[in-house]
Amino acid sequence: MAPRPVQTTLDELGTPLAEVTFVVVDLETTGGSPADCGITEVGAVKVRGGEVLGEFHSLVNPGEPIPPFVALLTGIDDATVASAPRVEGVLPAFLEFAAGAVLVAHNAGFDVGFLKAACARAERAWPGFPVVDTVRLARHVLTKEEARDVKLSTLARLFRAGTQPDHRALHDARATVDVLHGLMERVGNLGVHSLEELTTYTSRVPETTRRKRHLAEGLPSAPGVYVFRDHAGRPLYVGTSVDIRTRVRTYFTAAEQRTRMAEMVAVATSVDAVVCATPLEARVRELRLIADLAPRYNRRSRFPERAPWVKLTVEPFPRLSVVREVRDDAGDGAVYVGPFGTTQQAELAIAALHETHPVRQCTKRLPKRASPTASTCLLADIGRCGAPCVGRQPVEEYAVVADAVRAAMTADVRGVLETLLARASTLAGQQRFEEAAVTRDRLLAFARGAARSQRLAPLAATRELVAALRTARGGWELVLVRHGRLAATTTSPPGADPRPYVEAMRSSGEHVRPRPAPLPAAHPEETEQVLRWLEQPGVRIVDLDGEWASPIHGAGAARARLDPMAAARSWTPPFGEPRDWSRAAPSPEREAATLGRSAAVGRPARRGRPSDRRPA
């Protein structure tokens, strides 16, 4: 049984500040740049709930002379640190002292920058502490009338700190503790009561957006679907999360960067929640609600009935056509591939089949007997069509061509794959790269569309499938699928026999009628969500009424072979400038492999022209 929504308290909206452990840190250094200056002193104070839990202090030998003006400012000179440990010896103790805490510093970018540089030189991973900067917080909280500036000495006087800062690390850290508590008291009066709210308070979030945080109050902390609505109750946006309350709260913080979401939040006046038994149910309900409600701020899955398919028609001389409806005519010889994301992709898939099979491309319906007045077209003249319109190819001979197309669409894509790969390779070898790219795009479109229908069709034809996945708590997540549609899902508690839950799920599950093959009895995206769940490691098939299998030479294997080739093009940055230096500098081995894969699909991995990067 799904958990019921409950009214939450204010503390449940995040980690209460009273329960957060803060480590307030201050450093003294030989200069302002962590690249060429060293640390001379580390001071830190650990606090939680207003109580001091411990202190950390150590002088540090920077391994370089301390400039005279720094020695005069801090009172730390070369003699003071002569017998002190190097930063490599101090760093492990400090990181252990601060483990699991939130770092706080006055002008945190300076102190954290030096600590990160020290970790890098010591070849230690930076733990990734959450950071609160009292300088930024003070700028958002205090007015010029209260404090003429945000220097630590100014704020220490304002909040009557017990320790006055004097450019010694531990003294300055103690003063920063009092400043932090004074600032937290101020923001508490403004409705900031959790760590999440504190860390996003200083971000550039419009006040109108920040005031909408109350919309998250009362939402359940459980997997499910949420719906933003306007003042008239019209749906604006549908989303899903494993924790509804936490996810909705992010829309009112700096974590949400999408412009259209900021516009949506400005219009929203309420949020509805639908708690689901499992994350899979939540994802499926999201797709169904988007399809039913068509909220204006959702971009995907709004009109699933408009998706194009490629059809081998039912005629004496079948042809390939882009259609919007899958009919119950498979018994008459019709075959469907798809659905495709766009009509252009469907047309590319048809072009791939036309390149490899002499199936007619004219659109008119041909009778079994040729017309005596008909004339041949250019395709017939160049040998690309058997010309059944003028009687050169009787019905029986053309049926062999149609059967080959039918087999390529449903079971064996090897002929299409090898023929087009060879053509693309030949064109690339002749430096006819644009033509090779067209061949590549046609092959990719066909492989993806055929793989999708060949993956959907077996589950769509399966009358019933029951599967189970062990949960982290020790129970079972149970799923009932009928003709590709999620008919029911539930969970069994740890230690309980799951079989009664399976029987109850089967008896209460939705009755599902099959749809024309290969169309599942649900939105294809829903069936793909179910398939991804079924393909997880650890999923057990409890019962199966039907056959769930894919063709051994089907498009799934071809797509697995082709997709890495298409992905290789994303390593080719425009104008030679990588978008992300951390990801755009592959090893020589990877670079060589990328170039090889790019050439294999008829496109050189060149640099310097934006046209070298085109979508798959």
C-alpha positions as CSV (number, residue, x, y, z in Angstrom):
1,M,0.0,0.0,0.0
2,A,1.3,3.4,-0.9
3,P,2.2,5.7,2.0
4,R,-0.3,8.4,2.7
5,P,0.7,12.1,2.5
6,V,1.1,13.7,5.9
7,Q,1.3,17.3,7.0
8,T,5.0,18.1,7.5
9,T,6.5,20.4,10.0
10,L,8.8,23.3,9.3
11,D,11.9,21.4,10.4
12,E,11.1,18.7,7.8
13,L,11.6,21.1,4.9
14,G,15.4,20.5,5.2
15,T,18.2,19.9,7.7
16,P,17.4,22.2,10.7
17,L,20.3,24.7,11.3
18,A,20.4,23.6,15.0
19,E,21.4,20.1,13.9
20,V,24.1,21.2,11.5
21,T,27.8,20.9,12.5
22,F,29.8,24.0,11.3
23,V,33.6,24.2,11.1
24,V,34.5,27.9,11.0
25,V,38.0,28.1,9.6
26,D,40.5,30.9,9.1
27,L,44.0,30.9,7.4
28,E,47.0,33.1,7.5
29,T,49.2,33.0,4.4
30,T,52.3,34.5,2.8
31,G,50.2,36.2,0.1
32,G,46.9,36.4,-1.8
33,S,47.4,33.7,-4.5
34,P,47.2,29.9,-3.6
35,A,49.2,29.2,-6.8
36,D,52.5,30.8,-5.5
37,C,51.9,31.5,-1.8
38,G,51.8,29.2,1.2
39,I,49.8,28.8,4.4
40,T,51.4,29.9,7.7
41,E,48.6,29.2,10.2
42,V,45.3,27.3,10.4
43,G,42.6,27.9,13.0
44,A,39.2,26.4,13.2
45,V,36.3,26.1,15.6
46,K,33.6,23.4,15.4
47,V,30.1,24.4,16.6
48,R,26.6,22.9,16.6
49,G,23.5,24.4,18.0
50,G,25.4,27.4,19.3
51,E,27.7,25.2,21.3
52,V,31.5,25.0,20.7
53,L,32.4,21.3,20.2
54,G,36.2,21.7,19.6
55,E,39.0,23.8,18.3
56,F,41.9,23.2,15.9
57,H,45.1,25.3,15.6
58,S,48.4,24.8,14.0
59,L,51.3,26.9,12.7
60,V,52.5,25.9,9.3
61,N,55.9,26.2,7.7
62,P,55.2,27.5,4.2
63,G,58.6,26.5,2.9
64,E,59.4,30.0,1.7
65,P,60.3,33.3,3.3
66,I,57.4,35.3,4.8
67,P,57.3,38.8,3.4
68,P,58.0,41.5,5.9
69,F,54.7,43.3,5.5
70,V,52.9,39.9,6.2
71,A,55.0,39.3,9.3
72,L,54.2,42.8,10.5
73,L,50.4,42.3,9.9
74,T,50.1,38.8,11.5
75,G,53.0,38.7,13.9
76,I,54.1,35.4,12.2
77,D,57.7,35.5,10.9
78,D,60.2,33.0,9.7
79,A,61.4,32.2,13.2
80,T,57.8,31.6,14.4
81,V,57.2,28.8,11.8
82,A,60.8,27.4,11.7
83,S,59.9,24.3,13.7
84,A,56.3,24.1,12.5
85,P,55.1,21.2,10.3
86,R,54.6,21.6,6.6
87,V,51.1,21.8,5.3
88,E,51.2,18.1,4.2
89,G,51.5,17.2,7.8
90,V,48.7,19.5,9.1
91,L,46.2,18.9,6.3
92,P,45.2,15.3,7.3
93,A,44.5,16.3,10.9
94,F,42.4,19.3,9.7
95,L,40.4,17.3,7.2
96,E,39.6,14.7,9.9
97,F,38.6,17.5,12.3
98,A,36.2,19.0,9.6
99,A,34.9,15.7,8.3
100,G,31.1,15.7,7.8
101,A,30.7,19.4,8.6
102,V,29.8,22.5,6.7
103,L,32.8,24.9,6.2
104,V,32.3,28.5,7.2
105,A,34.8,31.3,6.4
106,H,34.8,35.0,6.1
107,N,35.5,35.5,2.4
108,A,35.4,31.8,1.9
109,G,36.8,31.8,-1.6
110,F,40.2,32.8,-0.2
111,D,40.4,30.2,2.5
112,V,38.9,27.4,0.6
113,G,41.1,28.2,-2.4
114,F,44.2,27.8,-0.3
115,L,42.9,24.5,1.2
116,K,42.1,23.1,-2.2
117,A,45.5,24.0,-3.5
118,A,47.1,22.4,-0.5
119,C,45.2,19.2,-1.1
120,A,46.2,19.2,-4.8
121,R,49.9,19.6,-3.9
122,A,49.6,16.8,-1.3
123,E,47.8,14.6,-3.9
124,R,44.7,14.3,-1.6
125,A,41.1,14.5,-2.9
126,W,39.2,17.6,-1.8
127,P,36.2,16.3,0.3
128,G,33.8,18.7,-1.3
129,F,32.5,20.4,1.9
130,P,29.3,22.5,1.7
131,V,30.5,26.1,2.2
132,V,28.9,29.1,3.8
133,D,30.6,32.5,3.2
134,T,29.8,35.1,6.0
135,V,30.9,37.9,3.7
136,R,28.2,37.1,1.1
137,L,25.6,36.4,3.8
138,A,26.3,39.8,5.4
139,R,25.9,41.6,2.1
140,H,22.5,40.2,1.7
141,V,21.4,40.7,5.3
142,L,22.8,43.9,6.5
143,T,22.2,47.5,5.4
144,K,24.7,50.2,5.0
145,E,23.2,52.0,8.0
146,E,24.1,48.9,10.1
147,A,27.5,48.3,8.8
148,R,29.5,50.5,6.5
149,D,31.4,47.5,5.2
150,V,31.6,43.7,5.7
151,K,35.1,43.5,7.1
152,L,35.4,40.9,9.9
153,S,36.4,43.6,12.4
154,T,33.3,45.7,11.5
155,L,30.9,42.7,11.9
156,A,32.6,41.6,15.1
157,R,31.9,44.9,16.7
158,L,28.3,44.9,15.3
159,F,27.5,41.5,16.8
160,R,29.6,42.1,20.0
161,A,31.9,39.1,19.3
162,G,33.7,37.7,22.4
163,T,37.0,37.7,20.5
164,Q,38.2,40.6,18.4
165,P,40.0,39.6,15.1
166,D,43.7,40.4,15.0
167,H,44.9,38.5,11.9
168,R,45.7,35.3,13.9
169,A,43.9,32.3,12.6
170,L,42.2,30.9,15.7
171,H,41.2,34.4,17.0
172,D,39.7,35.3,13.7
173,A,37.9,32.0,13.5
174,R,36.4,32.5,17.0
175,A,35.2,36.0,15.9
176,T,33.7,34.5,12.8
177,V,31.7,32.1,14.9
178,D,29.9,35.0,16.7
179,V,29.4,36.7,13.3
180,L,27.9,33.6,11.9
181,H,25.5,33.2,14.8
182,G,24.4,36.9,14.5
183,L,23.8,36.5,10.8
184,M,21.8,33.2,11.3
185,E,19.6,35.0,13.8
186,R,18.8,37.7,11.2
187,V,18.0,35.2,8.4
188,G,16.0,33.1,10.8
189,N,13.6,36.1,11.2
190,L,13.3,36.0,7.4
191,G,12.2,32.4,7.3
192,V,15.5,30.7,6.8
193,H,15.5,27.7,9.1
194,S,17.4,24.9,7.3
195,L,20.8,24.4,5.8
196,E,19.4,24.1,2.3
197,E,17.8,27.5,2.7
198,L,20.9,29.1,4.2
199,T,23.2,27.8,1.4
200,T,20.9,29.2,-1.3
201,Y,19.9,32.4,0.5
202,T,22.9,34.3,-1.0
203,S,22.2,33.1,-4.5
204,R,20.6,35.4,-7.0
205,V,17.0,34.2,-6.6
206,P,14.3,36.8,-7.2
207,E,12.4,37.6,-4.1
208,T,9.1,36.8,-5.8
209,T,10.5,33.2,-6.4
210,R,11.8,32.9,-2.8
211,R,8.4,33.9,-1.4
212,K,6.8,30.9,-3.2
213,R,8.7,28.4,-0.9
214,H,5.5,27.9,1.1
215,L,4.1,25.9,-1.8
216,A,6.4,23.0,-0.8
217,E,5.1,22.9,2.8
218,G,2.9,19.9,3.4
219,L,4.2,17.9,0.4
220,P,5.1,14.4,1.3
221,S,8.7,13.2,1.4
222,A,8.0,10.1,-0.8
223,P,8.3,9.0,-4.4
224,G,5.6,10.3,-6.6
225,V,4.4,12.9,-9.1
226,Y,3.9,16.7,-8.5
227,V,1.8,19.1,-10.5
228,F,2.2,22.9,-10.5
229,R,-1.1,24.7,-11.1
230,D,-2.0,28.3,-11.7
231,H,-4.7,30.4,-9.9
232,A,-7.4,28.8,-12.1
233,G,-6.2,25.2,-11.3
234,R,-4.8,24.7,-14.8
235,P,-1.8,22.4,-14.9
236,L,1.5,24.2,-15.7
237,Y,4.1,21.5,-15.2
238,V,4.3,17.8,-14.2
239,G,7.4,16.3,-12.7
240,T,8.5,13.3,-10.7
241,S,10.9,12.6,-8.0
242,V,11.9,10.0,-5.4
243,D,11.3,12.7,-2.8
244,I,8.5,15.1,-3.8
245,R,9.0,17.7,-1.1
246,T,12.8,18.0,-1.6
247,R,12.4,18.2,-5.4
248,V,9.7,20.9,-5.3
249,R,11.8,23.0,-2.9
250,T,14.6,23.3,-5.5
251,Y,12.3,25.3,-7.8
252,F,12.5,28.2,-5.3
253,T,16.3,28.2,-5.0
254,A,19.4,28.8,-7.2
255,A,19.5,25.1,-8.0
256,E,16.9,25.8,-10.7
257,Q,18.6,27.4,-13.7
258,R,16.0,27.0,-16.4
259,T,14.4,30.3,-17.6
260,R,11.1,28.7,-18.4
261,M,10.9,27.1,-14.9
262,A,11.4,30.6,-13.4
263,E,8.5,31.8,-15.5
264,M,6.4,28.8,-14.5
265,V,7.1,29.3,-10.8
266,A,6.0,33.0,-11.1
267,V,2.6,31.9,-12.4
268,A,2.1,28.9,-10.0
269,T,-0.1,29.2,-7.0
270,S,-0.3,25.6,-5.8
271,V,1.4,22.2,-6.1
272,D,-0.5,18.9,-6.0
273,A,1.3,15.6,-5.1
274,V,0.4,12.0,-6.0
275,V,2.3,9.6,-3.8
276,C,3.3,6.4,-5.6
277,A,4.3,3.0,-4.3
278,T,7.5,2.8,-6.3
279,P,9.7,5.1,-8.4
280,L,8.6,3.2,-11.5
281,E,5.0,4.0,-10.8
282,A,6.0,7.7,-10.4
283,R,7.7,7.8,-13.7
284,V,4.8,6.1,-15.5
285,R,2.2,8.4,-13.9
286,E,4.3,11.4,-14.9
287,L,4.1,10.3,-18.6
288,R,0.4,9.6,-18.4
289,L,-0.4,12.9,-16.8
290,I,1.7,14.9,-19.3
291,A,-0.1,13.1,-22.1
292,D,-3.5,13.7,-20.6
293,L,-3.1,17.3,-19.3
294,A,-0.6,18.6,-21.9
295,P,0.8,21.2,-19.4
296,R,2.4,24.1,-21.3
297,Y,5.7,24.0,-19.6
298,N,6.4,20.4,-20.3
299,R,8.2,19.9,-23.6
300,R,8.3,16.1,-23.9
301,S,5.6,13.4,-24.3
302,R,2.8,16.0,-24.6
303,F,1.3,14.6,-27.8
304,P,2.3,10.9,-28.1
305,E,-0.4,10.2,-30.7
306,R,1.4,12.4,-33.2
307,A,4.6,10.3,-33.3
308,P,5.4,9.2,-36.9
309,W,5.9,5.6,-37.9
310,V,7.3,4.0,-41.1
311,K,4.9,1.5,-42.7
312,L,5.3,-1.1,-45.4
313,T,1.8,-0.7,-46.9
314,V,-0.8,-3.4,-47.7
315,E,-1.0,-3.3,-51.5
316,P,-0.3,-5.7,-54.4
317,F,3.0,-3.7,-54.7
318,P,3.8,-2.5,-51.2
319,R,5.7,0.7,-50.6
320,L,7.1,2.6,-47.6
321,S,5.2,5.4,-46.1
322,V,5.2,7.7,-43.1
323,V,2.0,7.3,-41.1
324,R,0.7,8.6,-37.7
325,E,-1.5,5.6,-36.9
326,V,-0.7,1.9,-36.4
327,R,-3.6,-0.1,-37.7
328,D,-4.6,-3.7,-37.1
329,D,-3.4,-4.9,-40.6
330,A,-0.3,-6.9,-39.7
331,G,-2.1,-10.1,-40.8
332,D,-2.4,-8.6,-44.2
333,G,1.3,-8.0,-44.5
334,A,1.8,-4.5,-43.1
335,V,4.9,-3.8,-41.0
336,Y,5.6,-0.8,-38.8
337,V,8.9,0.6,-37.6
338,G,9.1,3.3,-34.9
339,P,7.9,5.5,-33.4
340,F,10.3,8.3,-34.5
341,G,10.9,11.6,-32.8
342,T,10.4,13.6,-36.0
343,T,9.0,13.1,-39.5
344,Q,12.5,13.9,-40.8
345,Q,13.9,10.9,-38.9
346,A,11.2,8.7,-40.4
347,E,12.0,9.9,-43.9
348,L,15.7,9.2,-43.3
349,A,14.9,5.6,-42.3
350,I,12.8,5.2,-45.5
351,A,15.7,6.5,-47.5
352,A,18.0,3.9,-45.9
353,L,15.7,1.1,-47.1
354,H,15.4,2.6,-50.5
355,E,19.2,2.6,-50.8
356,T,19.4,-1.1,-50.0
357,H,16.2,-2.5,-51.6
358,P,14.6,-1.8,-55.0
359,V,11.2,-1.2,-53.5
360,R,9.1,1.3,-55.5
361,Q,9.1,4.9,-54.4
362,C,6.1,6.2,-56.2
363,T,3.1,7.0,-54.0
364,K,0.1,6.0,-56.2
365,R,-1.6,2.7,-55.7
366,L,-0.7,0.2,-58.4
367,P,-3.1,-2.5,-59.7
368,K,-2.0,-6.1,-60.1
369,R,-2.0,-5.7,-63.9
370,A,0.1,-3.0,-65.5
371,S,-1.4,-0.2,-67.4
372,P,-0.6,-0.3,-71.2
373,T,-0.2,3.5,-71.2
374,A,2.1,3.7,-68.2
375,S,5.7,4.9,-68.7
376,T,8.8,4.2,-66.6
377,C,10.3,6.7,-64.2
378,L,14.0,7.7,-63.8
379,L,14.5,5.2,-60.9
380,A,13.4,2.3,-63.2
381,D,15.7,3.5,-66.0
382,I,18.8,3.5,-63.6
383,G,17.9,0.1,-62.1
384,R,16.7,1.3,-58.7
385,C,13.1,0.0,-59.2
386,G,11.8,-3.1,-60.9
387,A,9.1,-1.0,-62.7
388,P,6.0,-3.0,-61.7
389,C,3.9,-0.1,-63.0
390,V,4.7,-1.2,-66.6
391,G,4.7,-4.9,-66.1
392,R,8.4,-5.5,-65.9
393,Q,8.1,-7.0,-62.4
394,P,5.1,-9.2,-61.7
395,V,3.4,-9.4,-58.3
396,E,5.2,-12.7,-57.4
397,E,8.7,-11.2,-58.2
398,Y,8.0,-8.0,-56.4
399,A,6.8,-10.0,-53.4
400,V,10.4,-11.2,-52.9
401,V,11.5,-7.6,-52.7
402,A,8.7,-6.8,-50.2
403,D,9.6,-9.8,-48.1
404,A,13.2,-8.7,-47.9
405,V,12.1,-5.2,-46.7
406,R,9.8,-6.8,-44.2
407,A,12.6,-8.9,-42.8
408,A,14.9,-5.9,-42.5
409,M,12.2,-4.0,-40.6
410,T,11.4,-6.8,-38.2
411,A,14.2,-9.4,-37.8
412,D,17.5,-9.1,-39.8
413,V,19.1,-5.7,-40.4
414,R,22.5,-7.1,-41.4
415,G,22.0,-6.4,-45.1
416,V,21.0,-2.7,-44.6
417,L,23.8,-2.3,-42.0
418,E,26.7,-3.7,-44.0
419,T,25.6,-2.2,-47.3
420,L,25.3,1.4,-46.0
421,L,28.5,1.1,-43.9
422,A,30.4,0.0,-46.9
423,R,28.9,2.8,-49.0
424,A,29.8,5.4,-46.3
425,S,33.3,4.0,-46.0
426,T,33.7,4.2,-49.8
427,L,32.5,7.8,-50.0
428,A,34.7,8.8,-47.1
429,G,37.7,7.2,-48.8
430,Q,36.9,9.4,-51.9
431,Q,36.7,12.4,-49.6
432,R,33.0,12.9,-50.4
433,F,32.3,13.5,-46.8
434,E,28.9,15.3,-47.1
435,E,27.5,12.4,-49.1
436,A,28.9,9.9,-46.5
437,A,27.3,11.9,-43.7
438,V,23.9,11.6,-45.4
439,T,24.4,7.9,-45.7
440,R,25.4,7.7,-42.0
441,D,22.4,9.7,-40.9
442,R,20.0,7.5,-42.9
443,L,21.5,4.3,-41.3
444,L,21.4,5.7,-37.8
445,A,17.7,6.8,-38.2
446,F,16.7,3.4,-39.5
447,A,18.7,1.5,-36.8
448,R,17.2,3.5,-34.0
449,G,13.6,3.3,-35.3
450,A,13.8,-0.4,-36.0
451,A,15.5,-1.1,-32.7
452,R,12.7,0.7,-30.9
453,S,9.9,-1.2,-32.5
454,Q,11.7,-4.5,-32.2
455,R,12.2,-3.8,-28.5
456,L,8.6,-2.8,-27.9
457,A,6.9,-5.5,-29.9
458,P,7.7,-8.5,-27.7
459,L,6.5,-6.9,-24.5
460,A,3.5,-5.5,-26.3
461,A,2.6,-9.0,-27.3
462,T,3.1,-10.5,-23.8
463,R,-0.2,-11.0,-22.1
464,E,1.2,-10.8,-18.6
465,L,4.6,-10.5,-17.0
466,V,5.3,-10.4,-13.2
467,A,8.7,-9.3,-12.0
468,A,10.4,-8.5,-8.7
469,L,13.4,-6.6,-7.5
470,R,14.9,-6.7,-4.0
471,T,14.7,-3.3,-2.3
472,A,17.4,-1.8,-0.2
473,R,15.4,-2.4,3.0
474,G,15.0,-6.1,2.3
475,G,11.5,-6.3,0.8
476,W,10.5,-6.7,-2.8
477,E,9.4,-4.2,-5.4
478,L,6.8,-6.0,-7.5
479,V,5.6,-5.1,-11.0
480,L,2.8,-6.3,-13.2
481,V,3.0,-5.6,-16.9
482,R,0.2,-6.5,-19.4
483,H,0.8,-5.9,-23.1
484,G,3.6,-3.4,-22.4
485,R,1.5,-1.3,-19.9
486,L,2.2,-1.1,-16.2
487,A,-1.0,-2.6,-14.8
488,A,0.0,-2.6,-11.1
489,T,3.0,-2.2,-8.8
490,T,3.5,-2.7,-5.1
491,T,6.1,-3.5,-2.5
492,S,6.2,-6.3,0.1
493,P,7.7,-5.6,3.5
494,P,11.1,-7.0,4.6
495,G,10.8,-10.6,5.9
496,A,7.3,-11.2,4.4
497,D,6.4,-13.8,1.9
498,P,6.0,-11.8,-1.4
499,R,3.7,-14.4,-3.0
500,P,0.4,-13.1,-1.4
501,Y,1.4,-9.6,-2.5
502,V,1.9,-10.9,-6.1
503,E,-1.5,-12.6,-6.2
504,A,-3.2,-9.5,-4.7
505,M,-1.5,-7.4,-7.4
506,R,-2.5,-9.7,-10.2
507,S,-6.2,-9.8,-9.1
508,S,-6.4,-6.0,-8.6
509,G,-4.3,-5.0,-11.6
510,E,-5.7,-3.1,-14.5
511,H,-7.3,-5.1,-17.3
512,V,-5.5,-4.2,-20.5
513,R,-6.5,-4.8,-24.0
514,P,-3.8,-5.4,-26.6
515,R,-3.3,-2.9,-29.4
516,P,-2.2,-3.5,-33.0
517,A,1.4,-4.8,-33.2
518,P,4.0,-3.6,-32.6
519,L,2.2,-0.9,-30.6
520,P,2.1,-1.5,-26.8
521,A,-1.1,-0.8,-24.8
522,A,0.6,2.3,-23.5
523,H,2.6,5.3,-24.5
524,P,5.8,3.8,-26.0
525,E,7.8,5.9,-23.6
526,E,6.0,4.2,-20.7
527,T,6.8,0.8,-22.1
528,E,10.4,1.8,-22.5
529,Q,10.4,2.9,-18.8
530,V,9.1,-0.5,-17.9
531,L,11.8,-2.2,-20.1
532,R,14.6,-0.2,-18.4
533,W,13.3,-1.3,-15.0
534,L,13.1,-5.0,-16.2
535,E,16.6,-4.8,-17.6
536,Q,18.1,-3.7,-14.2
537,P,20.6,-6.1,-12.5
538,G,18.8,-8.2,-9.9
539,V,15.3,-8.2,-11.5
540,R,13.7,-11.6,-11.3
541,I,10.9,-12.8,-13.7
542,V,8.2,-14.3,-11.5
543,D,5.8,-15.3,-14.2
544,L,5.5,-14.8,-17.9
545,D,2.5,-15.4,-20.1
546,G,3.8,-15.0,-23.6
547,E,7.2,-14.6,-25.2
548,W,9.7,-11.9,-24.4
549,A,12.6,-12.1,-26.8
550,S,14.3,-10.0,-29.5
551,P,15.6,-11.1,-32.9
552,I,19.3,-12.2,-32.8
553,H,20.1,-10.2,-35.9
554,G,17.8,-7.4,-35.1
555,A,18.4,-3.6,-35.0
556,G,19.3,-3.6,-31.3
557,A,22.7,-5.0,-31.9
558,A,23.2,-2.7,-34.9
559,R,22.2,0.3,-32.8
560,A,24.7,-0.7,-30.1
561,R,27.3,-0.8,-32.7
562,L,26.4,2.6,-34.3
563,D,25.6,4.8,-31.3
564,P,29.3,4.9,-30.2
565,M,30.2,6.1,-33.7
566,A,27.7,8.9,-33.5
567,A,28.8,9.8,-30.0
568,A,32.4,10.1,-31.1
569,R,31.4,13.3,-33.0
570,S,30.6,15.0,-29.7
571,W,34.4,15.0,-29.0
572,T,34.9,17.4,-32.0
573,P,34.5,20.9,-30.5
574,P,33.7,23.9,-32.7
575,F,36.6,26.1,-33.7
576,G,38.9,23.8,-31.8
577,E,37.7,25.1,-28.4
578,P,36.5,22.4,-26.0
579,R,33.2,23.2,-24.1
580,D,34.5,21.5,-21.0
581,W,38.3,21.1,-20.5
582,S,37.8,18.3,-18.0
583,R,36.0,16.2,-20.6
584,A,37.4,17.4,-23.9
585,A,41.0,16.2,-23.5
586,P,40.9,12.5,-24.3
587,S,44.0,10.4,-24.2
588,P,45.9,9.7,-27.4
589,E,44.4,6.2,-27.5
590,R,40.9,7.6,-27.1
591,E,41.6,10.3,-29.7
592,A,42.8,7.7,-32.1
593,A,39.7,5.5,-31.5
594,T,37.5,8.6,-31.9
595,L,39.0,9.4,-35.3
596,G,38.6,5.8,-36.4
597,R,35.0,5.6,-35.4
598,S,34.2,8.9,-37.1
599,A,35.8,7.7,-40.3
600,A,33.8,4.5,-40.1
601,V,30.5,6.4,-40.4
602,G,31.7,8.6,-43.2
603,R,32.6,11.7,-41.3
604,P,36.2,12.8,-40.6
605,A,36.9,14.0,-37.0
606,R,38.1,17.4,-38.3
607,R,38.5,20.6,-36.2
608,G,38.0,24.1,-37.2
609,R,34.5,24.3,-38.7
610,P,31.2,24.4,-36.8
611,S,29.5,22.3,-39.6
612,D,31.7,19.4,-38.5
613,R,29.3,18.9,-35.5
614,R,25.8,18.0,-36.5
615,P,23.2,16.1,-34.6
616,A,22.8,12.3,-35.1
